[in-house]
């Protein structure tokens, strides 16, 4: 890919319409307190940590809670109707919080095997990760809306990610771009999150485009949402090009 082709692809990411994948809102968003409590319960009961949902939600997603599995408890807001001294409803309501046993981790469910990741004969993700010194660990985030994450030289992909191949490249890109090691730098050297996400997803878009893999429309929507009307800077463009070239070569 020469610089002219690269420039055209970057222009396409910003100019062509994109969509925000429903994968980012399929699951309920949990408070920090509930996430922490869920982790404690999973650890105590030796439950593999992962995306969390209610019995009904897993059913909607085509999975069933395994027989004998006990639900995890979380605190949830409830609205209660006020009653008078005779027990009759007054028409007024008030909100409070209650503990409910309604949630199950992914490992507590069963169903059809997840669809295999789309692949290309021109590029191998495992080969690229090996060449780049990147390893993969089991996904342990409670939120099913998180498609994947990267830390240091390790990535994790959500087992129910909508586009796992794109997410994998995105997380590899975070590492190659140096985003995961910025914790060792001074505050002034940290890349803002919106820039990090634009850079990593632009790398994912380029590789998916070159390898003829699905997810381009969703990728454009993701980049455009983080850009919020701004343009990709020349500095970011140079980093994106270098990272895309390096990742592509590593997997060929």
MOSULCOR-V106847 format. One record per backbone hydrogen bond with DSSP energy under -0.5 kcal/mol. NH is the residue of the N-H (numbers start at 1). CO is the residue of the C=O. If there is no record, write none. Layout:
NH,CO
NH,CO
This chain:
6,2
7,3
8,4
9,5
10,6
11,7
12,8
13,9
14,10
15,11
16,12
19,217
21,19
24,21
25,22
30,28
35,31
36,32
37,33
38,34
39,35
40,36
41,37
42,38
43,39
44,40
45,41
46,43
47,42
52,142
53,104
55,102
58,54
59,55
60,56
61,57
62,59
63,58
64,110
66,108
69,66
72,103
74,100
76,98
78,96
80,78
80,94
82,92
84,88
87,84
90,82
91,82
94,80
96,78
98,76
100,74
100,98
102,72
102,100
103,72
104,53
106,51
107,48
108,105
109,106
110,64
112,62
120,123
123,120
124,251
125,123
128,124
129,125
130,126
131,127
132,128
133,129
133,130
134,129
135,153
137,155
146,143
147,145
149,156
151,154
152,180
154,151
155,135
156,149
158,147
161,158
164,161
166,163
167,163
168,164
169,165
170,166
171,167
172,168
173,169
174,170
175,171
176,172
177,173
178,175
179,174
180,174
181,178
182,179
184,181
185,182
189,186
190,187
196,192
197,193
198,194
199,195
200,196
201,197
202,198
203,199
204,200
205,201
206,202
207,203
208,204
209,205
210,206
211,207
212,209
213,208
219,215
220,216
221,217
222,218
223,219
224,220
225,221
226,222
227,223
228,224
229,224
230,227
233,231
237,233
238,234
239,235
240,236
241,237
242,238
243,239
244,240
245,241
246,242
247,243
248,244
249,245
250,246
251,247
251,248
252,249
